[in-house]
């Protein structure tokens, strides 16, 4: 289920390249982005819980993103 709006995703994609971008490409990007957001959020929650918190902070998200870059 697509929840992110197409227009902002299209604009971000358009900033990256000077090419035409199809609606289906935008929709596929949204699907991928939503999966990534969910995955990072789940891992950030685990980091917050290990720190004894119920609230995910920016530091938790940054920590997870840095781990996935490695």
N, C-alpha and C positions, 0 to 999 in steps of 0.2 A: 504494500500500500504506500503510495507516494504521498509524503506529507510536506516535503520542501517545495516551495514555489519554483516554477520553471524559470521565470524571468531572471532572478538573481543568479541562478546557476548558469544560465546562458551567458549573462554578462561576464561572469568570472571566466568562463571558458573562452569567450570572445577576446578578453584581455590577453589571454595566453597565446592566441594564434590569430593570424590574419587569413582565416579560411571560413568557408561556409560551414555551419554546424546544423545538422538535422535535428528535428524534434526527437527522433528516436535516440540519437546520441545524448541529448540532454536528459531524457528519461532514464537511460542506462547509467549515466553519471550519477543521477539522483539516487538510483537504487544502490549503487556502490557506496556513495557518500553516507547514506543512511545506515548501511551495514557497518561501515567503519565507525560511525558515531556510536552505534549500539555497542560494538566490541570495546571501544576505548572506554565508554561509560561503565560497562560491567567490570573491566579491569581497574578502573579508577575507584569504583566502589570497594573493591577488595583492598586496595591500598588505604583508603580511608578507614575501613573497618580494622585493618591491622594497626592503624594509628589510634584506634579507640574512638573514632568519630563516626557519626551517621551521615554527615554532610560531605559531599565531594567538593574539594577546593580546586582552584586553578593549579595549584602545585601538584595535586594528584593527577590531573589530566596531563600536565607537562611531564611528570615522571613516567607515565605510561607511554606517551608519545616518544620520549627519549629512548625508552626500552625497546620500542618497536623499530626505531631507526637502526639499532645495532644489528 
